[in-house]
Amino acid sequence: MPQNAHHDAAKHHDQAAKSHRMAAEHYEKGNHAEGMKHSQTAQDHSAKAHESSKLAHQKSQTSKPATQTTKQGS
């Protein structure tokens, strides 16, 4: 379902952002080894987010919109 795919993409985007923040904090403290580790993790999550985002978009295009039922005679 499209909503699950969008949730998955959002999860990876959130993880990438978190890792980027962690990398920035380590670089600010001069801990380049940890900064590089978190930077690589951020890149991995960014790649997964990109792929998940494309998949979510594809699923959104192919899914049927939910039909709304209306109560008649009210």
Secondary structure, 3 states (H helix, E strand, C coil): CHHHHHHHHHHHHHHHHHHHHHHHHHHHCCCHHHHHHHHHHHHHHHHHHHHHHHHHHHHHHHCCCCCCCCCCCC
